[in-house]
Amino acid sequence: MFLLIFSVVVFILVAYLVQKKLPKHELYAIALFSILLGFVTDVTLDLKYNLYGYFAPV
């Protein structure tokens, strides 16, 4: 468990400290696309295929 936590912390630090060569507007576009893709995927899997069985259907 310690190795897992240590690896995650090291990865986050390296990702934060490495120089980013993309302009800020491209970073925002990538982040927005990732959020939108995750949202569309979650909605599709929940409403169309009913794969999230945490709650009873309304």
PyMOL Python script that loads the backbone (N, CA, C, O; Angstrom):
from pymol import cmd

cmd.read_pdbstr("""\
ATOM      1  N   MET A   1       0.822  -1.187   0.000  1.00  0.00           N
ATOM      2  CA  MET A   1       0.000   0.000   0.000  1.00  0.00           C
ATOM      3  C   MET A   1       0.869   1.254   0.000  1.00  0.00           C
ATOM      4  O   MET A   1       0.552   2.247  -0.654  1.00  0.00           O
ATOM      5  N   PHE A   2       1.969   1.189   0.744  1.00  0.00           N
ATOM      6  CA  PHE A   2       2.881   2.328   0.783  1.00  0.00           C
ATOM      7  C   PHE A   2       3.452   2.613  -0.601  1.00  0.00           C
ATOM      8  O   PHE A   2       3.580   3.771  -0.997  1.00  0.00           O
ATOM      9  N   LEU A   3       3.794   1.561  -1.332  1.00  0.00           N
ATOM     10  CA  LEU A   3       4.364   1.745  -2.667  1.00  0.00           C
ATOM     11  C   LEU A   3       3.353   2.397  -3.614  1.00  0.00           C
ATOM     12  O   LEU A   3       3.727   3.223  -4.447  1.00  0.00           O
ATOM     13  N   LEU A   4       2.099   2.034  -3.491  1.00  0.00           N
ATOM     14  CA  LEU A   4       1.058   2.628  -4.320  1.00  0.00           C
ATOM     15  C   LEU A   4       0.921   4.119  -4.043  1.00  0.00           C
ATOM     16  O   LEU A   4       0.900   4.923  -4.975  1.00  0.00           O
ATOM     17  N   ILE A   5       0.826   4.490  -2.781  1.00  0.00           N
ATOM     18  CA  ILE A   5       0.697   5.907  -2.418  1.00  0.00           C
ATOM     19  C   ILE A   5       1.937   6.683  -2.837  1.00  0.00           C
ATOM     20  O   ILE A   5       1.829   7.789  -3.368  1.00  0.00           O
ATOM     21  N   PHE A   6       3.097   6.119  -2.606  1.00  0.00           N
ATOM     22  CA  PHE A   6       4.351   6.767  -3.002  1.00  0.00           C
ATOM     23  C   PHE A   6       4.409   6.971  -4.510  1.00  0.00           C
ATOM     24  O   PHE A   6       4.816   8.037  -4.972  1.00  0.00           O
ATOM     25  N   SER A   7       4.008   5.963  -5.283  1.00  0.00           N
ATOM     26  CA  SER A   7       4.021   6.071  -6.739  1.00  0.00           C
ATOM     27  C   SER A   7       3.067   7.148  -7.238  1.00  0.00           C
ATOM     28  O   SER A   7       3.398   7.896  -8.158  1.00  0.00           O
ATOM     29  N   VAL A   8       1.889   7.231  -6.638  1.00  0.00           N
ATOM     30  CA  VAL A   8       0.919   8.249  -7.046  1.00  0.00           C
ATOM     31  C   VAL A   8       1.452   9.646  -6.744  1.00  0.00           C
ATOM     32  O   VAL A   8       1.337  10.547  -7.575  1.00  0.00           O
ATOM     33  N   VAL A   9       2.030   9.830  -5.567  1.00  0.00           N
ATOM     34  CA  VAL A   9       2.574  11.141  -5.195  1.00  0.00           C
ATOM     35  C   VAL A   9       3.714  11.532  -6.122  1.00  0.00           C
ATOM     36  O   VAL A   9       3.784  12.681  -6.557  1.00  0.00           O
ATOM     37  N   VAL A  10       4.599  10.610  -6.428  1.00  0.00           N
ATOM     38  CA  VAL A  10       5.717  10.897  -7.332  1.00  0.00           C
ATOM     39  C   VAL A  10       5.198  11.234  -8.725  1.00  0.00           C
ATOM     40  O   VAL A  10       5.689  12.173  -9.351  1.00  0.00           O
ATOM     41  N   PHE A  11       4.227  10.494  -9.215  1.00  0.00           N
ATOM     42  CA  PHE A  11       3.679  10.767 -10.539  1.00  0.00           C
ATOM     43  C   PHE A  11       3.041  12.154 -10.595  1.00  0.00           C
ATOM     44  O   PHE A  11       3.239  12.888 -11.564  1.00  0.00           O
ATOM     45  N   ILE A  12       2.288  12.512  -9.576  1.00  0.00           N
ATOM     46  CA  ILE A  12       1.645  13.834  -9.555  1.00  0.00           C
ATOM     47  C   ILE A  12       2.692  14.936  -9.507  1.00  0.00           C
ATOM     48  O   ILE A  12       2.553  15.946 -10.198  1.00  0.00           O
ATOM     49  N   LEU A  13       3.732  14.762  -8.707  1.00  0.00           N
ATOM     50  CA  LEU A  13       4.789  15.771  -8.643  1.00  0.00           C
ATOM     51  C   LEU A  13       5.519  15.920  -9.969  1.00  0.00           C
ATOM     52  O   LEU A  13       5.798  17.038 -10.401  1.00  0.00           O
ATOM     53  N   VAL A  14       5.827  14.809 -10.613  1.00  0.00           N
ATOM     54  CA  VAL A  14       6.515  14.866 -11.904  1.00  0.00           C
ATOM     55  C   VAL A  14       5.624  15.512 -12.959  1.00  0.00           C
ATOM     56  O   VAL A  14       6.099  16.327 -13.751  1.00  0.00           O
ATOM     57  N   ALA A  15       4.343  15.162 -12.983  1.00  0.00           N
ATOM     58  CA  ALA A  15       3.427  15.745 -13.956  1.00  0.00           C
ATOM     59  C   ALA A  15       3.253  17.238 -13.714  1.00  0.00           C
ATOM     60  O   ALA A  15       3.071  17.997 -14.666  1.00  0.00           O
ATOM     61  N   TYR A  16       3.306  17.667 -12.471  1.00  0.00           N
ATOM     62  CA  TYR A  16       3.144  19.082 -12.162  1.00  0.00           C
ATOM     63  C   TYR A  16       4.412  19.877 -12.481  1.00  0.00           C
ATOM     64  O   TYR A  16       4.322  21.019 -12.931  1.00  0.00           O
ATOM     65  N   LEU A  17       5.583  19.292 -12.255  1.00  0.00           N
ATOM     66  CA  LEU A  17       6.836  20.018 -12.401  1.00  0.00           C
ATOM     67  C   LEU A  17       7.423  19.984 -13.815  1.00  0.00           C
ATOM     68  O   LEU A  17       8.267  20.817 -14.141  1.00  0.00           O
ATOM     69  N   VAL A  18       7.002  19.054 -14.648  1.00  0.00           N
ATOM     70  CA  VAL A  18       7.568  18.971 -15.992  1.00  0.00           C
ATOM     71  C   VAL A  18       7.103  20.187 -16.806  1.00  0.00           C
ATOM     72  O   VAL A  18       5.980  20.663 -16.642  1.00  0.00           O
ATOM     73  N   GLN A  19       7.973  20.673 -17.675  1.00  0.00           N
ATOM     74  CA  GLN A  19       7.624  21.839 -18.473  1.00  0.00           C
ATOM     75  C   GLN A  19       6.571  21.472 -19.504  1.00  0.00           C
ATOM     76  O   GLN A  19       6.686  20.470 -20.210  1.00  0.00           O
ATOM     77  N   LYS A  20       5.553  22.300 -19.574  1.00  0.00           N
ATOM     78  CA  LYS A  20       4.492  22.083 -20.542  1.00  0.00           C
ATOM     79  C   LYS A  20       4.761  22.951 -21.765  1.00  0.00           C
ATOM     80  O   LYS A  20       4.963  24.160 -21.644  1.00  0.00           O
ATOM     81  N   LYS A  21       4.762  22.336 -22.929  1.00  0.00           N
ATOM     82  CA  LYS A  21       5.104  23.056 -24.142  1.00  0.00           C
ATOM     83  C   LYS A  21       3.877  23.515 -24.918  1.00  0.00           C
ATOM     84  O   LYS A  21       4.008  24.133 -25.974  1.00  0.00           O
ATOM     85  N   LEU A  22       2.679  23.217 -24.401  1.00  0.00           N
ATOM     86  CA  LEU A  22       1.463  23.646 -25.072  1.00  0.00           C
ATOM     87  C   LEU A  22       1.023  24.995 -24.517  1.00  0.00           C
ATOM     88  O   LEU A  22       1.204  25.274 -23.332  1.00  0.00           O
ATOM     89  N   PRO A  23       0.446  25.828 -25.373  1.00  0.00           N
ATOM     90  CA  PRO A  23      -0.099  27.093 -24.872  1.00  0.00           C
ATOM     91  C   PRO A  23      -1.309  26.840 -23.974  1.00  0.00           C
ATOM     92  O   PRO A  23      -1.928  25.777 -24.017  1.00  0.00           O
ATOM     93  N   LYS A  24      -1.628  27.845 -23.162  1.00  0.00           N
ATOM     94  CA  LYS A  24      -2.716  27.688 -22.191  1.00  0.00           C
ATOM     95  C   LYS A  24      -4.051  27.406 -22.868  1.00  0.00           C
ATOM     96  O   LYS A  24      -4.841  26.621 -22.343  1.00  0.00           O
ATOM     97  N   HIS A  25      -4.329  28.023 -24.020  1.00  0.00           N
ATOM     98  CA  HIS A  25      -5.624  27.789 -24.658  1.00  0.00           C
ATOM     99  C   HIS A  25      -5.759  26.350 -25.155  1.00  0.00           C
ATOM    100  O   HIS A  25      -6.869  25.819 -25.187  1.00  0.00           O
ATOM    101  N   GLU A  26      -4.668  25.715 -25.538  1.00  0.00           N
ATOM    102  CA  GLU A  26      -4.726  24.314 -25.943  1.00  0.00           C
ATOM    103  C   GLU A  26      -4.913  23.398 -24.729  1.00  0.00           C
ATOM    104  O   GLU A  26      -5.619  22.393 -24.814  1.00  0.00           O
ATOM    105  N   LEU A  27      -4.290  23.738 -23.614  1.00  0.00           N
ATOM    106  CA  LEU A  27      -4.483  22.958 -22.389  1.00  0.00           C
ATOM    107  C   LEU A  27      -5.941  23.029 -21.942  1.00  0.00           C
ATOM    108  O   LEU A  27      -6.512  22.024 -21.520  1.00  0.00           O
ATOM    109  N   TYR A  28      -6.545  24.219 -22.033  1.00  0.00           N
ATOM    110  CA  TYR A  28      -7.953  24.359 -21.660  1.00  0.00           C
ATOM    111  C   TYR A  28      -8.850  23.567 -22.605  1.00  0.00           C
ATOM    112  O   TYR A  28      -9.832  22.967 -22.167  1.00  0.00           O
ATOM    113  N   ALA A  29      -8.524  23.560 -23.897  1.00  0.00           N
ATOM    114  CA  ALA A  29      -9.325  22.809 -24.865  1.00  0.00           C
ATOM    115  C   ALA A  29      -9.237  21.304 -24.584  1.00  0.00           C
ATOM    116  O   ALA A  29     -10.241  20.597 -24.668  1.00  0.00           O
ATOM    117  N   ILE A  30      -8.062  20.825 -24.258  1.00  0.00           N
ATOM    118  CA  ILE A  30      -7.883  19.410 -23.950  1.00  0.00           C
ATOM    119  C   ILE A  30      -8.651  19.037 -22.678  1.00  0.00           C
ATOM    120  O   ILE A  30      -9.304  17.995 -22.626  1.00  0.00           O
ATOM    121  N   ALA A  31      -8.570  19.889 -21.657  1.00  0.00           N
ATOM    122  CA  ALA A  31      -9.284  19.617 -20.408  1.00  0.00           C
ATOM    123  C   ALA A  31     -10.793  19.629 -20.640  1.00  0.00           C
ATOM    124  O   ALA A  31     -11.500  18.769 -20.115  1.00  0.00           O
ATOM    125  N   LEU A  32     -11.294  20.585 -21.414  1.00  0.00           N
ATOM    126  CA  LEU A  32     -12.724  20.657 -21.700  1.00  0.00           C
ATOM    127  C   LEU A  32     -13.192  19.437 -22.487  1.00  0.00           C
ATOM    128  O   LEU A  32     -14.260  18.893 -22.209  1.00  0.00           O
ATOM    129  N   PHE A  33     -12.404  19.007 -23.462  1.00  0.00           N
ATOM    130  CA  PHE A  33     -12.746  17.814 -24.231  1.00  0.00           C
ATOM    131  C   PHE A  33     -12.785  16.580 -23.341  1.00  0.00           C
ATOM    132  O   PHE A  33     -13.682  15.748 -23.478  1.00  0.00           O
ATOM    133  N   SER A  34     -11.827  16.453 -22.434  1.00  0.00           N
ATOM    134  CA  SER A  34     -11.791  15.292 -21.539  1.00  0.00           C
ATOM    135  C   SER A  34     -13.002  15.268 -20.614  1.00  0.00           C
ATOM    136  O   SER A  34     -13.603  14.216 -20.395  1.00  0.00           O
ATOM    137  N   ILE A  35     -13.358  16.429 -20.074  1.00  0.00           N
ATOM    138  CA  ILE A  35     -14.528  16.503 -19.194  1.00  0.00           C
ATOM    139  C   ILE A  35     -15.795  16.166 -19.965  1.00  0.00           C
ATOM    140  O   ILE A  35     -16.638  15.413 -19.477  1.00  0.00           O
ATOM    141  N   LEU A  36     -15.933  16.718 -21.162  1.00  0.00           N
ATOM    142  CA  LEU A  36     -17.117  16.475 -21.976  1.00  0.00           C
ATOM    143  C   LEU A  36     -17.212  15.010 -22.400  1.00  0.00           C
ATOM    144  O   LEU A  36     -18.297  14.430 -22.374  1.00  0.00           O
ATOM    145  N   LEU A  37     -16.102  14.415 -22.786  1.00  0.00           N
ATOM    146  CA  LEU A  37     -16.106  13.008 -23.180  1.00  0.00           C
ATOM    147  C   LEU A  37     -16.495  12.112 -22.001  1.00  0.00           C
ATOM    148  O   LEU A  37     -17.271  11.172 -22.173  1.00  0.00           O
ATOM    149  N   GLY A  38     -15.970  12.391 -20.818  1.00  0.00           N
ATOM    150  CA  GLY A  38     -16.343  11.618 -19.638  1.00  0.00           C
ATOM    151  C   GLY A  38     -17.811  11.760 -19.301  1.00  0.00           C
ATOM    152  O   GLY A  38     -18.466  10.783 -18.940  1.00  0.00           O
ATOM    153  N   PHE A  39     -18.337  12.983 -19.418  1.00  0.00           N
ATOM    154  CA  PHE A  39     -19.746  13.219 -19.121  1.00  0.00           C
ATOM    155  C   PHE A  39     -20.647  12.489 -20.113  1.00  0.00           C
ATOM    156  O   PHE A  39     -21.614  11.842 -19.710  1.00  0.00           O
ATOM    157  N   VAL A  40     -20.337  12.586 -21.404  1.00  0.00           N
ATOM    158  CA  VAL A  40     -21.152  11.915 -22.429  1.00  0.00           C
ATOM    159  C   VAL A  40     -21.094  10.405 -22.250  1.00  0.00           C
ATOM    160  O   VAL A  40     -22.110   9.726 -22.398  1.00  0.00           O
ATOM    161  N   THR A  41     -19.930   9.876 -21.937  1.00  0.00           N
ATOM    162  CA  THR A  41     -19.791   8.441 -21.718  1.00  0.00           C
ATOM    163  C   THR A  41     -20.613   7.989 -20.519  1.00  0.00           C
ATOM    164  O   THR A  41     -21.316   6.981 -20.590  1.00  0.00           O
ATOM    165  N   ASP A  42     -20.528   8.734 -19.413  1.00  0.00           N
ATOM    166  CA  ASP A  42     -21.297   8.363 -18.222  1.00  0.00           C
ATOM    167  C   ASP A  42     -22.795   8.429 -18.479  1.00  0.00           C
ATOM    168  O   ASP A  42     -23.534   7.538 -18.063  1.00  0.00           O
ATOM    169  N   VAL A  43     -23.245   9.466 -19.153  1.00  0.00           N
ATOM    170  CA  VAL A  43     -24.681   9.596 -19.427  1.00  0.00           C
ATOM    171  C   VAL A  43     -25.145   8.484 -20.358  1.00  0.00           C
ATOM    172  O   VAL A  43     -26.216   7.914 -20.147  1.00  0.00           O
ATOM    173  N   THR A  44     -24.369   8.168 -21.374  1.00  0.00           N
ATOM    174  CA  THR A  44     -24.744   7.114 -22.314  1.00  0.00           C
ATOM    175  C   THR A  44     -24.805   5.757 -21.625  1.00  0.00           C
ATOM    176  O   THR A  44     -25.763   5.006 -21.805  1.00  0.00           O
ATOM    177  N   LEU A  45     -23.783   5.445 -20.838  1.00  0.00           N
ATOM    178  CA  LEU A  45     -23.765   4.146 -20.163  1.00  0.00           C
ATOM    179  C   LEU A  45     -24.860   4.035 -19.117  1.00  0.00           C
ATOM    180  O   LEU A  45     -25.351   2.939 -18.846  1.00  0.00           O
ATOM    181  N   ASP A  46     -25.250   5.169 -18.523  1.00  0.00           N
ATOM    182  CA  ASP A  46     -26.287   5.114 -17.487  1.00  0.00           C
ATOM    183  C   ASP A  46     -27.683   5.110 -18.100  1.00  0.00           C
ATOM    184  O   ASP A  46     -28.489   4.242 -17.768  1.00  0.00           O
ATOM    185  N   LEU A  47     -27.984   6.038 -18.970  1.00  0.00           N
ATOM    186  CA  LEU A  47     -29.354   6.188 -19.447  1.00  0.00           C
ATOM    187  C   LEU A  47     -29.716   5.210 -20.562  1.00  0.00           C
ATOM    188  O   LEU A  47     -30.824   4.673 -20.583  1.00  0.00           O
ATOM    189  N   LYS A  48     -28.793   4.978 -21.481  1.00  0.00           N
ATOM    190  CA  LYS A  48     -29.122   4.109 -22.613  1.00  0.00           C
ATOM    191  C   LYS A  48     -28.959   2.631 -22.265  1.00  0.00           C
ATOM    192  O   LYS A  48     -29.813   1.813 -22.604  1.00  0.00           O
ATOM    193  N   TYR A  49     -27.869   2.293 -21.592  1.00  0.00           N
ATOM    194  CA  TYR A  49     -27.580   0.887 -21.323  1.00  0.00           C
ATOM    195  C   TYR A  49     -27.850   0.470 -19.881  1.00  0.00           C
ATOM    196  O   TYR A  49     -27.784  -0.717 -19.562  1.00  0.00           O
ATOM    197  N   ASN A  50     -28.153   1.424 -19.007  1.00  0.00           N
ATOM    198  CA  ASN A  50     -28.475   1.165 -17.601  1.00  0.00           C
ATOM    199  C   ASN A  50     -27.392   0.317 -16.918  1.00  0.00           C
ATOM    200  O   ASN A  50     -27.693  -0.667 -16.242  1.00  0.00           O
ATOM    201  N   LEU A  51     -26.137   0.714 -17.106  1.00  0.00           N
ATOM    202  CA  LEU A  51     -25.024  -0.045 -16.544  1.00  0.00           C
ATOM    203  C   LEU A  51     -24.636   0.399 -15.140  1.00  0.00           C
ATOM    204  O   LEU A  51     -23.896  -0.303 -14.450  1.00  0.00           O
ATOM    205  N   TYR A  52     -25.127   1.555 -14.715  1.00  0.00           N
ATOM    206  CA  TYR A  52     -24.863   2.002 -13.365  1.00  0.00           C
ATOM    207  C   TYR A  52     -26.038   1.634 -12.497  1.00  0.00           C
ATOM    208  O   TYR A  52     -27.049   2.335 -12.496  1.00  0.00           O
ATOM    209  N   GLY A  53     -25.927   0.546 -11.756  1.00  0.00           N
ATOM    210  CA  GLY A  53     -27.041   0.020 -10.999  1.00  0.00           C
ATOM    211  C   GLY A  53     -27.063   0.456  -9.556  1.00  0.00           C
ATOM    212  O   GLY A  53     -27.528  -0.296  -8.699  1.00  0.00           O
ATOM    213  N   TYR A  54     -26.574   1.651  -9.255  1.00  0.00           N
ATOM    214  CA  TYR A  54     -26.539   2.108  -7.865  1.00  0.00           C
ATOM    215  C   TYR A  54     -27.914   2.531  -7.368  1.00  0.00           C
ATOM    216  O   TYR A  54     -28.217   2.395  -6.183  1.00  0.00           O
ATOM    217  N   PHE A  55     -28.740   3.038  -8.262  1.00  0.00           N
ATOM    218  CA  PHE A  55     -30.038   3.563  -7.862  1.00  0.00           C
ATOM    219  C   PHE A  55     -31.134   2.857  -8.644  1.00  0.00           C
ATOM    220  O   PHE A  55     -30.889   2.342  -9.734  1.00  0.00           O
ATOM    221  N   ALA A  56     -32.324   2.831  -8.099  1.00  0.00           N
ATOM    222  CA  ALA A  56     -33.456   2.229  -8.799  1.00  0.00           C
ATOM    223  C   ALA A  56     -33.893   3.145  -9.939  1.00  0.00           C
ATOM    224  O   ALA A  56     -33.851   4.366  -9.790  1.00  0.00           O
ATOM    225  N   PRO A  57     -34.311   2.584 -11.073  1.00  0.00           N
ATOM    226  CA  PRO A  57     -34.767   3.439 -12.183  1.00  0.00           C
ATOM    227  C   PRO A  57     -35.994   4.229 -11.786  1.00  0.00           C
ATOM    228  O   PRO A  57     -36.853   3.754 -11.044  1.00  0.00           O
ATOM    229  N   VAL A  58     -36.054   5.443 -12.296  1.00  0.00           N
ATOM    230  CA  VAL A  58     -37.163   6.334 -11.944  1.00  0.00           C
ATOM    231  C   VAL A  58     -38.344   6.066 -12.855  1.00  0.00           C
ATOM    232  O   VAL A  58     -39.383   6.713 -12.724  1.00  0.00           O
TER     233      VAL A  58
END
""", "prot")
cmd.dss("prot")
cmd.show_as("cartoon", "prot")
cmd.util.cbc("prot")
cmd.orient("prot")
